[in-house]
Amino acid sequence: MTTTLPLPQAPHHTDQAKTTAVADATVVAEAAPPVKPADDKPIKPLPVWFFAFEGLMSSAYDLLRAYPQAMYPLIAMAVVNIVISLTVLRSRVRLAKRLWRGKGTRKVAIALVLLRLGAHVVLGAVGLAVAGTFGHLLFAVLMSATTVTLLWYAQRTALRAIERDDAAAA
């Protein structure tokens, strides 16, 4: 006596074919190793040259006081800064969001504004108001250097904190 086993048949209904395809896809997905989400990539720091744009913007007031005709190049640089921020550095938006959430970055931004206003007020009060072209250029260079340095330092500190938080969460 011989027993014959039925051969597998192709599904006749499209619903049955869809169910089989979904089941097969589920089995394949469960067998494949998990893929790391894009968020697990290490955060790339903002390049120092980007901070140069920010330094230029922080020195814009004194540059305009020294050379009023510099308004149009400064506007062009501001547009370039925005375009670069939204395109080339788009992948680093996550870092920027985390930086602005940190108290350190906000303190740096407030400190820069207070330094700008305070220095001019104090110098004016003691009779040493910045009035000449050389004074404004010197002040622009100092503000730009201070901005680049503080932003770089704030980023470095924030990246260390982010790495510590990510390591603690893991």
C-alpha positions in Angstrom: 0.0 0.0 0.0 1.5 3.3 -1.0 0.5 6.7 0.4 0.7 9.7 -1.7 1.1 13.2 -0.3 -0.7 16.0 -1.9 1.6 18.4 -3.8 1.5 22.1 -2.8 -0.8 24.0 -5.1 -0.7 27.6 -6.1 -3.3 29.7 -4.4 -6.4 30.3 -6.4 -7.6 33.4 -4.7 -5.8 36.7 -4.6 -6.6 37.1 -0.9 -4.9 33.9 -0.1 -1.8 35.0 -2.2 -1.7 38.3 -0.3 -1.9 36.5 3.1 0.9 34.1 2.0 3.1 37.0 0.8 2.6 38.9 4.0 3.4 35.8 6.1 6.5 35.2 4.0 7.6 38.8 4.4 7.1 38.5 8.2 9.3 35.4 8.4 12.0 37.1 6.3 11.8 40.3 8.5 12.1 38.2 11.7 15.1 36.3 10.4 17.0 39.3 9.2 19.3 41.1 11.7 17.9 44.3 13.1 18.9 47.4 11.2 20.2 50.3 13.3 17.9 53.4 12.9 19.4 56.5 11.4 19.4 58.1 14.8 22.1 55.7 16.1 24.7 57.3 13.9 27.3 59.3 15.8 26.6 63.0 15.7 29.0 64.9 13.5 30.2 68.2 15.0 29.6 71.5 13.1 32.7 72.5 11.2 34.7 75.5 12.6 34.3 77.2 9.2 30.6 77.4 9.9 31.3 79.3 13.1 33.2 81.8 11.0 29.8 82.7 9.4 28.4 83.2 12.9 31.4 85.3 13.9 30.9 87.5 10.9 27.3 88.0 11.8 28.2 88.9 15.3 30.7 91.5 14.1 28.2 92.9 11.5 27.3 95.9 13.6 30.8 97.2 13.9 31.6 96.3 10.3 28.7 98.4 9.2 29.7 101.3 11.5 33.2 101.2 10.0 32.1 100.7 6.4 28.4 101.4 5.7 28.9 100.1 2.1 29.6 96.6 3.6 25.8 96.2 4.1 25.2 94.3 0.8 28.1 91.9 1.2 26.9 91.2 4.7 23.4 90.5 3.5 24.8 88.2 0.9 26.8 86.3 3.5 23.7 86.0 5.7 21.9 84.5 2.8 24.8 82.1 2.1 24.8 81.2 5.8 21.1 80.3 5.7 21.4 78.3 2.5 24.4 76.3 3.9 22.5 75.7 7.1 19.5 74.4 5.3 21.4 72.3 2.7 25.0 71.2 3.4 24.6 71.1 7.2 21.0 69.7 7.1 22.3 66.3 8.4 23.5 68.1 11.5 20.1 69.6 12.5 19.8 67.0 15.2 23.0 68.4 16.8 21.7 72.0 16.5 18.4 71.1 18.2 20.2 69.4 21.0 22.7 72.3 21.3 19.8 74.8 21.6 18.1 72.7 24.2 21.2 72.9 26.4 21.6 75.8 28.9 25.2 76.3 27.8 24.4 77.4 24.3 21.7 79.8 25.4 24.1 81.2 28.0 26.7 81.8 25.2 24.1 83.5 23.0 22.9 85.8 25.8 26.5 86.4 27.0 27.5 87.5 23.4 24.5 90.0 23.2 25.3 91.3 26.7 29.0 91.6 25.9 28.1 93.6 22.7 25.8 96.0 24.4 27.7 96.2 27.7 31.0 96.9 26.1 29.7 99.8 24.0 27.7 101.2 27.0 30.7 100.9 29.4 33.1 102.4 26.9 30.7 105.2 26.2 30.2 105.9 29.9 33.9 106.3 30.6 34.4 108.5 27.6 36.1 105.9 25.3 33.2 105.3 22.9 34.2 103.4 19.8 33.9 106.0 17.1 36.6 105.6 14.5 37.0 103.1 11.7 40.0 101.4 13.4 38.1 101.1 16.7 35.1 99.5 15.0 37.3 97.1 13.0 39.2 96.1 16.2 35.9 95.6 18.0 34.5 93.5 15.1 37.6 91.2 15.1 37.4 90.8 18.8 33.6 90.0 18.7 34.1 87.6 15.8 36.9 85.7 17.6 35.0 85.6 20.8 31.9 84.2 19.0 33.8 81.5 17.1 35.7 80.5 20.3 32.6 80.4 22.5 30.4 78.5 20.0 33.2 76.0 19.3 33.6 75.5 23.1 29.8 75.2 23.6 29.6 72.6 20.9 32.5 70.6 22.3 31.0 70.6 25.8 27.5 69.7 24.4 28.9 66.8 22.4 30.6 65.4 25.5 27.3 65.7 27.4 25.4 64.0 24.5 27.9 61.2 24.4 27.6 60.7 28.2 23.8 60.7 28.0 23.8 58.2 25.1 26.3 56.0 26.9 24.1 56.1 30.0 21.0 55.3 28.0 22.6 52.3 26.3 
